[in-house]
Amino acid sequence: MAKAPARAKSEPPITNRPRPDEPQPYQASKEELLELYKQMLLIRRFEEKAGQLYGLGFIGGFCHLYIGQEAVAVGLQSALDGEKDSVITGYRDHGHMLAYGIDPKVIMAELTGRAAGISKGKGGSMHMFSTEKKFYGGHGIVGAQVSLGTGLAFKHKYSNDGGVCLAYFGDGAANQGQVYESFNMAELWKLPIIYVIENNQYAMGTSVNRASAEDQLYRRGESFRIPGIQVDGMDVLACRGAAEEALAWVRAGKGPLILEMKTYRYRGHSMSDPAKYRSREEVQAVRDKSDPIEHAKALLEKLGVKEDELKAAEAAIRKQVNEAADFAEQTPEPELGELYTDVLVESY
């Protein structure tokens, strides 16, 4: 008679796996912090203007604003090497593009479906690309960018170009199956990728703790031996410090890492969402206590930056955003022939 297999013994959790050091807030100079502040302010004013243009009918389709989450994109992407690192994100992508230094005019032109847009007016709000800047979208399918970002990381490793992929996704996408397929491959092959979960507390209209059995999302990679770090996503210096630590880990060949950025969106999921699933008092409390721009402004004032200088920065950014809106409104829509371009790439 065949011998029955031995009963498996339960083992205690592995607690001594290597993991990165706890990140510390980035020690920015006054000049560096002022630049980070200006980048966040540009995103905030740009998105407010986009909301206005949507209301006026200049922007069609879906439009997902990044208001409240500015510290995440600015803090993380300020640490990247623009020559070799790559970025990919979902449909809430305007802020990531602006944080990458892409011209607001071509982003606003894309939002309004104009030929001068960064995707020639054919991508709109959710599908923006800049291969020149190694920014690969802008994806409308929830979680799709995670698998694609893992592919970008494979390319970095295969080419041995020293690059790291930063792949953003949200707390809702964190429950998608393809995310975990990607985690498995990334750890098996020690791919150079940082998975950034922008936990803005609500997946469309459902709070994260109602939709996720494990709502501490930085732990989602543990079964794949991927370490995770939870970060204050409303503090730009905390975000930058986490990016420095994560990049050091991944560039050392230790494989992927998860950053859970605890942030908050002030507006609805998209422009069509009245956000009735939360109270005005909740949103206002976050604005009062944790606004990333106001936090950076207070730090700048402590460093001796005068109110006049901050007002001048605000005026310059408003002018830049208004010029982007004027440019978008005045440039022509694509020719009908554009329907048939950029649909096929031949590779030899």
Summary of the structure (lengths in Angstrom):
residues: 348
radius of gyration: 21.1
end to end distance: 60.0
largest distance: 88.5
contacts: 1156
relative contact order: 0.17
helix: 47%
strand: 9%
